Amino acid sequence: MNEIAVLSISSGVVVAAGGLTLLIEKLLKPEILFHSKAGAASVMVPLVSKYRTKETEIKIIGADGEYAYNKPSWLETIDLWMNEGNTISYLLINPSQNALSVFKKLKDKYPKRFYLDTVRTDKDLKDEKANELVRKYEKFHFALFENPRQMWIEGYHPRGVDIAYDCEYVPPRKAFTDQRFDRFTSNFIMIQNAIRADFPS
């Protein structure tokens, strides 16, 4: 069972799990859902699906992509989203051959809705700032949803592991004012542009 902590200051109710550090964070970020550990397919998908529309645009940054290979339900979900009209930009850091094989099928099926960019930490990009971001996001991941805004953050997701730790879900009413959303978007685009400049397809 996933550990979850939910805070609602307005109602004066606090349900906390995961230790004092997480509780302090919850006091500073009301109405955000915190999970000490979670899987994207089992926890994130039900949360974002409540607000996702056919106009939603999605940006996802991950590591080797083995999660998509090991969890058919995650691959089925993003396939469904694109089938319903969503556009997904996916950025993988140090992708595995298994992941590349399954994502290639999605690219072939949805050439105008699925955009995949990959980068390896052992091959520096010319843009040093982009390199720093790649190293930063090797184990720190996020998924950004626009129209409406939602945000899923994985504070620590080690390579080869299906479970992520220190996760956050930020719903639309909070994502619209959360400054991290714009920062993450800008960083995602910076890495994406640097990859495409160095390795044009």
C-alpha positions in Angstrom: 0.0 0.0 0.0 1.4 3.4 -0.9 2.1 5.8 1.9 0.2 9.0 1.4 -0.1 12.3 3.3 -2.8 14.8 2.6 -3.1 18.2 4.1 -6.0 20.6 4.1 -5.3 23.7 6.2 -8.7 25.2 5.4 -10.5 22.3 7.0 -7.9 22.0 9.8 -7.4 18.3 9.0 -3.9 16.8 8.8 -3.2 13.2 7.9 0.5 12.5 7.7 2.8 9.6 7.0 6.5 9.5 6.1 8.2 11.5 8.9 8.6 15.0 10.2 10.4 16.3 7.1 7.5 15.5 4.8 5.0 16.8 7.3 6.8 20.2 7.3 6.7 20.3 3.5 2.9 19.6 3.6 2.4 22.5 6.0 4.0 24.7 3.4 2.1 23.2 0.4 -1.6 22.8 1.3 -3.9 20.7 -0.8 -1.0 18.9 -2.6 -0.8 15.1 -2.4 2.4 13.6 -1.1 3.5 10.0 -1.5 6.6 8.6 0.1 6.7 6.1 -2.7 4.6 5.5 -5.7 4.4 4.2 -9.3 3.3 6.4 -12.0 0.8 3.9 -13.5 -0.9 3.1 -10.2 -0.9 6.4 -8.5 -0.3 9.3 -10.9 -2.7 8.1 -13.7 -5.9 8.1 -11.6 -5.1 11.5 -10.2 -4.4 13.3 -13.5 -7.2 11.5 -15.3 -9.8 13.4 -13.2 -8.8 16.6 -15.1 -7.2 15.5 -18.3 -9.0 16.6 -21.5 -8.5 15.9 -25.2 -6.7 19.2 -25.4 -4.1 18.3 -22.7 -0.5 18.5 -23.7 2.0 16.4 -21.7 5.7 16.6 -21.0 7.4 13.7 -19.3 11.0 13.4 -18.2 12.3 10.0 -17.1 15.5 7.9 -16.9 16.1 4.7 -18.8 12.4 4.1 -19.7 12.4 0.6 -18.3 9.3 1.5 -16.4 7.4 1.6 -19.7 8.9 -1.7 -20.8 8.1 -3.4 -17.4 4.7 -1.9 -16.9 2.4 -2.5 -19.9 -0.3 -0.6 -18.1 1.8 2.6 -18.3 2.4 2.1 -22.1 -1.3 1.4 -22.6 -2.2 4.6 -20.8 -0.1 6.9 -22.8 -1.2 5.1 -26.0 -4.8 5.7 -24.9 -4.1 9.4 -24.1 -2.7 10.0 -27.6 -5.5 8.0 -29.2 -7.9 10.4 -27.5 -6.0 13.4 -28.9 -3.3 14.3 -26.4 0.2 15.3 -27.5 3.1 13.8 -25.5 6.7 14.9 -25.4 8.9 12.3 -23.7 12.5 12.9 -22.7 14.6 9.9 -21.6 18.0 10.1 -20.0 20.2 7.0 -20.6 17.5 5.0 -22.3 17.7 1.2 -22.4 17.3 -0.7 -25.7 14.1 -2.3 -24.3 12.6 1.2 -23.8 13.7 2.4 -27.2 12.0 -0.5 -28.8 8.6 0.1 -27.2 8.7 3.8 -27.6 9.6 3.5 -31.3 6.3 1.7 -31.8 4.5 4.7 -30.3 6.4 7.1 -32.6 5.4 5.0 -35.6 1.8 4.9 -34.5 1.5 8.6 -33.5 4.1 10.5 -35.6 2.3 13.9 -34.9 1.4 13.3 -31.3 4.4 11.5 -29.8 7.8 13.2 -29.6 10.7 11.3 -28.1 14.1 12.9 -27.3 16.9 10.9 -25.7 20.3 11.9 -24.2 23.1 10.0 -22.5 25.1 11.4 -19.6 28.3 10.0 -21.1 27.9 12.2 -24.2 27.9 15.8 -23.2 25.7 18.3 -25.0 27.3 21.5 -26.3 25.1 23.5 -24.1 26.7 23.2 -20.6 23.5 24.5 -18.8 21.5 21.7 -20.6 24.2 19.2 -19.4 23.7 20.3 -15.8 20.0 19.9 -16.1 20.4 16.4 -17.6 22.5 15.3 -14.7 20.0 16.9 -12.3 17.1 15.1 -13.8 18.7 11.7 -14.1 17.0 10.6 -10.9 14.6 13.5 -10.4 11.6 13.2 -12.7 8.4 15.1 -13.5 5.3 15.0 -15.7 3.7 18.3 -16.7 0.1 18.5 -17.9 -1.1 21.7 -19.7 -4.8 22.4 -20.3 -5.4 22.2 -17.5 -2.2 22.4 -15.6 -1.3 19.5 -13.3 2.1 18.3 -12.1 3.6 15.0 -10.9 7.0 15.1 -9.3 9.3 12.2 -8.4 11.9 13.4 -6.0 14.1 10.3 -6.4 13.6 7.6 -9.0 16.7 5.4 -9.3 17.5 3.6 -12.6 16.0 0.2 -13.0 13.5 0.6 -10.2 9.7 0.7 -10.8 9.0 2.7 -7.6 9.8 6.4 -7.2 10.2 8.1 -3.9 9.2 11.5 -2.4 6.5 12.0 -5.0 4.1 15.0 -5.3 0.9 15.5 -7.2 -0.1 19.2 -7.8 -3.7 19.6 -8.9 -4.9 22.3 -11.3 -6.0 24.8 -8.6 -2.4 24.8 -7.2 -0.4 24.1 -10.4 -1.6 27.4 -11.9 0.3 29.3 -9.2 3.1 26.9 -8.5 6.3 28.6 -9.9 8.0 25.2 -10.4 5.7 24.4 -13.3 7.1 27.2 -15.5 10.7 26.4 -14.4 10.3 22.7 -15.2 8.8 23.6 -18.6 11.6 25.9 -19.4 14.2 23.3 -18.4 12.5 20.6 -20.4 12.5 22.7 -23.5 16.2 23.8 -23.0 17.3 20.1 -22.8 15.0 19.2 -25.8 16.4 22.1 -27.9 20.0 21.2 -27.0 19.5 17.5 -28.0 17.9 18.5 -31.3 20.7 21.0 -32.0 23.5 18.5 -31.4 21.7 15.5 -32.9 19.3 16.6 -35.6 17.1 13.9 -36.9 
